[in-house]
């Protein structure tokens, strides 16, 4: 049986306070000449920005994962946004250590990128990641 020539992207964190963040991703699909041939949006929204919830909603898992599939192409360019809708309750920023976020990209069932990022609890994050099906990371910011 031939491998499915698609990308599988997974973004996740086991941080207990990850419920305080929305996740938004825009993912462009490009051919070898760097021409955009597709686009995949993905999001996981817990609450509107500024909600300042007291507790995690009952229907939200403490260990959250956003995953999506993208069609075959030469490389992906992703913008990943981790957006706080509820800020930490701590009085001092030093009490809120950055938490780990895992970004994994597989192509045809083979992991081509797996990295952990540190996310600031107060500001969230914005990341730019371009990765080819060969596993070559073409560009990273954030």
C-alpha positions as CSV (number, residue, x, y, z in Angstrom):
1,X,0.0,0.0,0.0
2,X,1.4,3.4,-1.0
3,X,1.9,6.2,1.6
4,X,-0.7,8.9,1.5
5,X,1.2,11.9,0.1
6,X,-0.3,14.5,2.5
7,X,1.0,16.6,5.4
8,X,-0.3,16.1,8.9
9,X,0.2,19.0,11.3
10,X,-0.3,18.7,15.1
11,X,0.0,21.6,17.5
12,X,-0.4,20.7,21.2
13,X,0.4,21.5,24.8
14,X,-0.1,19.6,28.0
15,X,0.2,22.9,30.0
16,X,-2.7,23.0,32.6
17,X,-3.4,26.6,31.6
18,X,-3.5,26.1,27.9
19,X,-7.3,26.5,28.0
20,X,-6.6,30.3,28.3
21,X,-5.4,30.4,24.7
22,X,-7.0,30.3,21.3
23,X,-5.0,28.8,18.4
24,X,-5.1,30.1,14.9
25,X,-3.1,28.8,11.9
26,X,-2.9,29.8,8.3
27,X,-1.0,27.3,6.1
28,X,0.0,28.0,2.6
29,X,0.9,25.2,0.2
30,X,3.6,25.9,-2.3
31,X,5.2,24.1,-5.3
32,X,8.9,23.8,-6.1
33,X,8.9,27.2,-7.8
34,X,7.5,28.9,-4.7
35,X,4.1,29.4,-6.3
36,X,1.2,29.1,-3.9
37,X,-1.1,26.2,-4.9
38,X,-3.3,25.9,-1.9
39,X,-4.3,27.1,1.6
40,X,-5.5,25.5,4.8
41,X,-6.9,27.5,7.7
42,X,-7.3,25.9,11.1
43,X,-8.3,27.1,14.6
44,X,-9.2,26.1,18.1
45,X,-11.2,28.8,19.8
46,X,-12.1,28.5,23.5
47,X,-13.4,32.0,24.1
48,X,-13.3,35.5,22.6
49,X,-10.2,37.6,23.4
50,X,-10.8,39.5,26.6
51,X,-13.2,37.0,28.2
52,X,-11.2,36.7,31.4
53,X,-12.8,33.4,32.4
54,X,-12.5,32.3,36.0
55,X,-12.0,28.6,35.2
56,X,-11.5,26.2,32.3
57,X,-14.8,25.5,30.4
58,X,-16.2,22.0,31.1
59,X,-16.0,21.0,27.4
60,X,-12.3,22.0,27.0
61,X,-9.6,19.4,27.6
62,X,-6.6,20.4,29.7
63,X,-4.4,18.7,27.1
64,X,-5.4,20.4,23.8
65,X,-4.4,19.5,20.3
66,X,-5.1,21.2,17.0
67,X,-4.4,19.0,14.0
68,X,-5.1,19.3,10.3
69,X,-4.2,17.7,7.0
70,X,-2.8,19.6,4.0
71,X,-2.5,18.2,0.4
72,X,0.7,17.2,-1.3
73,X,3.0,20.1,-2.2
74,X,6.7,20.9,-2.2
75,X,6.6,22.9,1.1
76,X,4.3,24.5,3.6
77,X,4.4,28.0,5.1
78,X,2.6,28.3,8.4
79,X,1.7,31.2,10.6
80,X,0.8,29.9,14.0
81,X,-0.8,32.2,16.6
82,X,-1.3,31.4,20.3
83,X,-3.7,34.1,21.5
84,X,-4.5,34.6,25.1
85,X,-8.2,35.3,25.8
86,X,-7.8,35.1,29.6
87,X,-4.6,36.3,31.3
88,X,-2.9,34.6,34.2
89,X,-4.1,35.6,37.7
90,X,-0.6,36.0,39.1
91,X,0.4,39.5,40.3
92,X,4.0,39.3,38.9
93,X,5.1,38.1,35.5
94,X,8.0,36.1,37.1
95,X,5.4,33.8,38.6
96,X,4.3,32.7,35.2
97,X,7.0,30.6,33.5
98,X,6.8,30.0,29.8
99,X,5.1,26.8,28.8
100,X,5.9,24.2,26.1
101,X,4.1,24.0,22.8
102,X,4.8,21.1,20.4
103,X,4.7,21.6,16.7
104,X,4.9,18.4,14.6
105,X,4.7,18.0,10.8
106,X,4.6,14.6,9.1
107,X,4.6,14.0,5.4
108,X,3.5,10.6,4.0
109,X,3.5,9.3,7.5
110,X,7.1,10.3,8.2
111,X,7.8,13.1,10.8
112,X,9.7,15.9,9.0
113,X,9.6,18.4,11.8
114,X,9.1,18.1,15.6
115,X,10.0,20.9,17.8
116,X,9.1,22.4,21.1
117,X,8.6,26.2,21.5
118,X,8.4,28.2,24.8
119,X,5.3,30.3,25.0
120,X,5.0,33.4,27.2
121,X,1.9,33.1,29.3
122,X,1.1,36.9,29.1
123,X,1.6,37.6,25.4
124,X,1.1,34.2,23.7
125,X,3.1,33.8,20.5
126,X,3.2,34.2,16.7
127,X,5.4,31.9,14.7
128,X,6.4,31.6,11.1
129,X,7.5,28.1,10.0
130,X,8.2,26.9,6.5
131,X,9.1,23.2,6.1
132,X,9.5,21.1,3.0
133,X,8.4,17.5,2.7
134,X,12.1,16.5,2.7
135,X,12.2,17.8,6.3
136,X,14.3,20.9,5.4
137,X,13.2,23.8,7.6
138,X,13.3,26.7,5.1
139,X,12.3,29.5,7.4
140,X,11.5,30.1,11.1
141,X,10.6,33.2,13.1
142,X,9.0,33.6,16.4
